[in-house]
Amino acid sequence: MDVIRGAEALVKIQNNLVIKKRLPKNYRIPEIDHDIRKKRTKTEARIISMARRFGVPTPIIYDVTEDTIIMERIKGRLLRDIMSPKYSQIMGKCTAILHNNSIIHGDLTPRNVIVKNDRLYFIDFGLAFFDERVEPMGMDIHVYFEAIKADFDNYVELREAFIEGYRIMSRFNEVMERLEDIEARGRYRV
């Protein structure tokens, strides 16, 4: 059994299952912490299931308790390890589907996507939320662009491929304008 400890959760991988258990935060009042973990667990499971229904490949959810999600294990490779313009374009298309349905991933990086049989499975919706505004959509894309800029020499090609896939987004121009604003804010920060 593999165990991965993240900032918010402990993830156990057992055979064909992934068991994600949200960890208590000692700095919170226990009752408030319990409510927050319960709400975030339920929201994450709901968003994973909704994304899948909208056409974005995600793990199948088998069970949800107050602080734990039991889901399908996707046996594949991390997108980060086999990134290509083709996959970046698919990322753009899947992200547009999420955004068209007001789903913000919150941690859109090649480390949170598994490739299996040429399909991209989005994972780790722990920071995901619903929002119709273009600012969080632009931030989602900005996070992805910053991740590929840090990890890949062909950043420009990967960025352009993502944008090409993202063109199916109904508010494409509006989100791209906001992305430019977000990137400009970052450039002039001291």
N, C-alpha and C positions, 0 to 999 in steps of 0.2 A: 504494500500500500504506500503510495506517495502522499506526502503531506506538504502543503504549501501554506505558509503564513503570510497573509497580506495585512494591510493597515486596518481593514475593517472586518476581515473574516479569516477563518481557517478552512482550507479547501483540502478534502481528502479524496483521493482517486482510488476507487476500488473496482477492479474488473471493468465493467461497462457503466459504472456510475460515478458521478461527481457529487460529493456531499459538501455543500457550502454552508458553514455555520457562522453567523455573525457573532463577533466577540463582544462581551460587555466592556464598557469604558468606565474605569474606576473613578474618573474625575466627574462623572455625572451622578446625580441623585438616582439611586437604583430604580425607582418607579418610572422616572422620566426615561432613563436608559432603556428599560424594558419596552416602553411604548415606542421609542424611536426605532429600536431594532426590529420590533414587530411590524411597524409600518413600513420600514425600508425593505424588509424581507418580502412582504406581501407585494409592494410596489415593483420590486425587481422581478419577481416571478410573473406578475401580470404583464409587465413590459416585454419580457422575453417571449411569452406566449403570444402577445399581440403582434410583435415584430414578425414572428413566424407566420401568423395568419395573413399578414400583409405581404408576405413573399420574401422576407429576409431570412435566410437560413439561420436557425438558432438551435441549441439543444432542446430536446423534448423535456418538459417538466413532468416528473413522476409524482412528487409529493412536496407539500409546503407545510411547515409547522411555524410556530411563532418566530423562530430565529434561524431556521434551516430550510434550504432548498435542496431537494434530491432530484438530479437531472441526468439526462443521457450524457455519456462520455463520447466526445467526438474524437476518434482516433485519426489524427492527421498531423500536419506540420504547421508550425506557427507561420503566419504570413511573413513575419519579419525575416525568416530564414530562406524564403523562396520568392521574395518580392519581385515583381516585374510590372511593366506598364499595363499589361493585360489585367493583372490582378488589381492594380490601382484604379483602373477604369471600372472594374466590377465594384470596388469599394465605393466609388463615387455614385454608382447607380443604387447600391444598397443604402447608402447614406441618404440619398434623395428620397427613397421610399420611406425611410424612417422619418425624415423631416416633413414629407408630404402628409404624414400621419401624426405630426406634432410630438414625435419621440426624439428626445435628445439623448445620445448615448452617454456623454459626459466624460468618456475616456477613450476616445476613438484613436487607437494606435494599432500598428501592425502586430503588437504583442497580444492584442485582444481579438484576434481573428485566427481561426484555424482553417487550413485548406485541406479538403478531403475530396478526392475525385473531381478536382477542378472547381469545386463549390467553396465559397467563402462563408464560414459559419461565424457569426458574431457571438462573442462570449463576454462575460464580466460586465453586466449591466448594473453593477453595484452603485454607480453614480448617476444612473439614468433617471430621467424625469420627463414629464409632459410639459410642453410649452409651445405656443404658436408664434412667439416673437422671433424675429430674425437675428437678434443679438446672440442668443444661445446656439442657434444654428451656425452662425458665423464662427463662434468660439469652438464648436465641435470640429469644424473643418480646420480652423487654425491649429488646434491640438494635433490633428493628423499631419498637417503640413510641417509643424515643428518636429514631430517624431521622424518623419521621413527625411527631413533636412539633416537631422543629427545622425542618421544611420546609413544614408545612401548617397553615393557620389552622383547618381543620375537623378537627383532631386527634381530638377526642372522638368524632365521627361515624365516622371511619376506624378508630379503636380498637374501637368497638362492632361495626362490620361485621366486622373481623378475628375478634373473639371469637365472633361468630355462626358464621362459617365453621369456626372451630377446634373447635366443639362435637362434631364427629365423632371427635375424639381420644378413645381408649378411657380414658385417665387424665385427662380434662379437669379435673375438680374438683381433683385432686391437683396438676396443673401450675399451675392458676390460683392455688391457695393459695401455692405456692412463688413464683410471680411476685409476689404481694403482699409476701412476705417480702423478695424481691430489691429491689423498689421502695422498701420501707421502709428497708432498709439504705442505699440511695442518698440518700434524703432527709435522713438524719441524719449524713451524712459531713461532716467539716470540711475 
